[in-house]
Amino acid sequence: MIRVELEEAVALVTIDRQEAMNALDVGTLTDLRGRLSELAADESVRVVILTGAGEKAFVAGADIKYMSNLDVEAAKAWGALGHEAGRLLETMPKPTIAAINGFALGGGCELALACDIRYAASTAKLGQPEVNLGIIPGWGGTQRLARVCGLGIARELIFTGRIVGADEALRIGLVNAVHDPVLDKAHETATLLAAKSTVALRTMKELANRALGGDHEENLAAEGKTFGELFSTKDAKEGLAAFVEKREPKFVGH
Ligand code: HXC
């Protein structure tokens, strides 16, 4: 089951299937995709935090018992469902933060990789152990791990299936910080981001998503165009004026 709690402009999404270390079965993943889609469209929500219920696991992956009976077509559909959830986290027009409170393995690590920012509890363990099941990361791990940690590290981790602890995850750039309790850190950043200009955040996210793909010149041109266009917004006028007038800015989101 997926729980969504709203506190001011921050949505906390908790994946709760503790009897299976929050592994994702069809019902849970379908529910997650639906809730993420709602949150993406809800303008009152400015930041989304994703975490797992309990103290042991963020998400221990896709449900292995379910996958053990899939044929080719069903496996493709299963991969596509996880991709949809990942794309929502990656492209929704607001920051997404993974609060990794324990095991983030396989599909769990992949969901975290689709978020904009990752924080880990000191007990967290992350990795892509799919190779040990004779399969491959199928929810973005072959692509996003390389984008986050670099191709050399990504190849080692996906080829060997080696699990890393929180300190190593921090060292290789897989997580942004290690903090206990991890949700406090996620909330602290979420509160900070919720006070910023939503139009600036949305635009930066869009541009940052292009940073490692496409044509560099075109991406820079898109940045230049967007930078200019933002000067028609109230938020740009307010942010610049507030500095000049030595006061805190009040952003309205357009
Ligand atoms: C189904 C899972 C599960 C999973 C844990 N469980 N992970 N069930 N799918 N991915 C279940 C166990 O079967 C067990 O239930 C219960 O959760 C507790 O787990 P234990 O193994 O008893 O706990 P522990 O010894 O502490 O070990 C924790 C663990 C281990 C290290 C996380 O459970 C583990 O290795 N899990 C699998 C991790 C993994 O390989 N993930 C990647 C999956 S592939 P029962 O009822 O049996 O006692 C993937 C592909 C994504 O994610 C892309 C798809 C397209």
Residues whose N, C-alpha, C, O or C-beta is under 5 A from the ligand:
A	BS01	HXC	E19 A20 M21 A23 A60 G61 A62 D63 I64 K65 W78 G79 F103 L105 G106 G107 G108 P129 E130 I136 P137 G138 W139
